[in-house]
Amino acid sequence: MIFLRPVPFREAAESQAVKTVLPTTLNSAELRQLGTEFHRRAFVISKVENARVLDAAHQTVRDILDGKQSVTYGRLALQDLIKDLKGEGTPEELVTRRRMDTMLGTNLGTARGYGRMLVANDPETIDLWPALELIRAEERFLPRGSPKYAEGSAGAIGWKRRWREAARAVGDADAERALDTTGRMVALKESPIWQELGSRWDDSLGNPFPPFAYSSGMDVEEVDVRDAVELGLLDPGESSGPTELPGFNETFEMSPGVANTELLDELLDDVSDFARIIGGVLKLV
């Protein structure tokens, strides 16, 4: 996003500060089944049981957001810690740069995306820039939609196809028409397409703000009111509203909503020192 004034990221840091570190033996696919609400309040890394590694990773993310540490230094310090612990309670592949960058990038990107969207939701900002455009901010060697992905996998679904499917799912005909006529993926901030874009596929992160999916390389830019009118998203003189953003549950209470009882039992075994299911609701103890 492009702003005309400095962007405060206090909210981004706070979105990480409220998270509780939870060791787990679950893999990435199993963790995704626990839902977005869980991940908004839990700091987890797939198959990492070592609380010391999790604490260090969580603090690293917070320090980077606070400007106290660089990504490079944070990554190297975490790699050294994991090597010193000789893999205890931590998968060996976590020490690789690719896995470490994915873990840090996802957590940092999600926190920053949340903080930036809060700023973009300022009423005065919305009056001037009522819409957002989905753009590629970082190139990928194998972008989503590449024929090299397995047929039927989420990776095989490119972003323009995702945009069209999300627009149709929420009934945003203006967003689909803008894509058809200009090739641009633009929608009003208040459109439910943003939540759909971040929730619809197996690799989605569940949020109505970038990065939308793991290692996507996608971001959003603000679109001014004149452009929004020319694209047919707004009538002249018409106003828009903000993106609907999630809150953060300070008491960490959630309904897991997991149909797989074996998966839920494994989760409870992992977090038995931290949480219990009480009345169908997962709560910290």
N, C-alpha and C positions, 0 to 999 in steps of 0.2 A: 504494500500500500504506500501511497505517497501523501505526505502531510505537509501543511504549510507552517507547522509549529512543532516544537520538540514533543516527542511521544513519551509519556511517563509509563514505565513498565513495572511500577509497584504492584499493580494488579496481577501482572504476569508472574512475578515472584511469589505473590500471595497464593496464587492458584496451585503452586507447588508446595508452599509451606503447610497447607492444610492436609496434605497427603500423609497417610500412615504407611510406614514401611512394612511390607508383608512378605516373608519368605514363602516360596512355593516350589513344588515339584512339577507343576503343570506346564505344558508347552504353550507356544503362542496361540495355536488354534483353540486349545481348551480355555485359555484365558479370555479369548475374544467372546466365548460363549457366556461369560459372566456379565457382559453388558457394559455400556458406557458409564452408567452410574457408578459401578464398582471402580472403574479406572479413574474416575474423577477424584476419588478419595483414597485410592490405594496406589502406592508406589511399588510396582512389581516388575521383575525381569524374569522371563520364562526360564524355568528350571534352575533358578538361583535360590538356594536355601540358606546361604551364608549371610547372616544378618549384618556382619561387619562390611561385606562387599556392598550390600544394599544400602546401608547407612552412608557409606562413602560415595556411592553413585548418586544418591538423593542429595547429599550435601554439595556434590560437585555441580549438579544441575542448578541448585539454588545460588551457589557462588558465581556461576557463569551469568545467570540472570541478573545478579546484583552487581556485576562488573568487577568482582573480586578475583576472577580467574579466567584464563583463556580456555577455549575448547581444547587446544593442543595440549596444554599443560595438564588439564583435567583428565584427558584421555590417557596420557602417559602415566600419571599418578595411579589411576585405576588399574592399568595394565600391570604396573609394578606390584601393586597390592595383591592382585589375583595370582601373580607368579610366586610371590612370597608365601601365599597360603597354599601353594601347590594344588590348586583346583578344588580344595575342600568345599563341598556344597556349591560348586560353581562349574558349569560346563566349560570345557577347555576352549571352545570356539568363541567364548565371550571375550577372550583376550585379543582376538584378531581385530585389526583396524576396522574392517567392514562391519562386523557385529557391534563393535563399540560405537562407531559413528552412527549406526542405525539407532541404537539405544539412546544415545545422547541427543541425536538429531530429532527423534520423535518427541522426546520429552521437552526439549527446548522449543521446538517448532510449535507444539501444541500450546505451551504456556505463552509464547510470544503471540501466537495467533489469537488467543483469547484476549490478551491485553490490548492488542491493536484493534480488535473488533469493538472493544469497549469504547475506545477513543472514536472510532468511526461511527458509533451510535450516538455521539453527542448531537442534540437537536439542531444546533447551528451548523454542524458539519453535514448533517443529512439534508438540510435545506440547499446547500451548495453542491454536495456530492451524494445524491440519493441512491446511486446504484454501484454495483461492483462488477468487475470483469475478471473472469478466471483466465489466468495467463500461465505460460511456462516460465518459471523464474530460473530454473536450473536444468541443464541438459542431462539426460540419462542415456547410458550406453544401450539399455534395453527398455525403452519407454513402454508404458501400458498401451496395449493395442498392437504390439509387435506380433507378427505371425509366429515368432519363435516361442511364444507362450503356448502352453497346452490348451487345446480347444476346451471351452467350458470353464476355464479358470478365470478368476477375477482379473488377472494380469492381461488376459486377452481382450479386455474391454477398454478401449481407448477413451480419452476424455471427452471428445465430441459425442461419442455414442453415450457415454455416461450422462452428459448434459441433456441430451435429447430424452433419454429414458427418465431422468429425474424430472424434467420439465413436464413430461406427459403424466408422470405419476402424481404430481401435485397440481396439475391443471394450469401451469403457467404458460399459456399460449404465446404471450409476448416474448418470453425468453427463448422459446423454440423458434419463433418467427425471426428474431434477431440473428439466431444462428443460421437459419436458412438464407436470409437475405444478405448478411454481411460476413458470415463465417466467424463472428465473434460470440463469445459466451458471456453474455451480459444479462443481469437481472437486478431488479430493485433489491435493496438491502432487506426489506421486509418480506421478500418472497420466501416461501417455505422450501424453495429449491435448494437453498444452502444446507439445510439440515438433511434433506434427502440425498444430496450429493455426498455428504459425509457419513451416511448411514446405510446405504442401499446394498453395498457389496461386501464380500467376505474380508477384503483388505481395508475396509473403511475404518476410520478412527472414531466415528460416532459424533463428530462435532460439526456445527454449522460455520466453521472457519478453517482456514488452511492450517496444516497441510492436507486435510481431508482423508488421505490414505498414506500408508507406510511408504517412506522414501519416494514420494510422488514427484517432487521437484516443482509442484504447482503452487501458485500464490494468487492473490487478488490485488487489483488496482482499483482505486476509487474512480468513478465515472461522474462527470459533472452534470448539472441539470440540463444544460443545452443538449449534450450528447444523449442523455436519457430521453428527452423529448423527440429528438430526431430518430431515435431507434424505436419509437412508439411505446416506450415503457411508461411514459407519463404524458398527460395532456398539458398544454401550456397553462401555467398557474396552478397546477395540481401539486399537492405535497405527498410525501411518502413517510414511511415509518422506519423503525430500527430493525435490525436482525434480532430475532428472539434468541437470547443466549441462556445457557443453563446456569444455575446457581451451584454453590458448593455446600454440601451437607456437612456442617461443622460437627455434628454428633455421630457421623458415620453410621447411619442406619439405612439399610437398603434391603429390598426383596430380591434375592438372587435370580429368581425366575429361570432356574436351570432345570430342564426336564430330565436330564441325565443324572440319576441319583448317585451313580458311582463317581461321577465328576464332582458332585456337590460333597460327597463324603470325603473325597481326596482333598478338596479345598479345606474342609473343616479340620482334617488331620494336619494340614500345613499350618493353619492359623489358629490352632487350638489354644495357644498361649496368648492370643490377641483378641479373639472374637468368638461369639457363640451365635447360634440360631435361636432366637427367642420369639415365639409366636409367628414363625415364618419370616422373621426379619433378622438380617445379619447385623449384629451390634458389637462394638468394641466392649471389652470387659476389663 
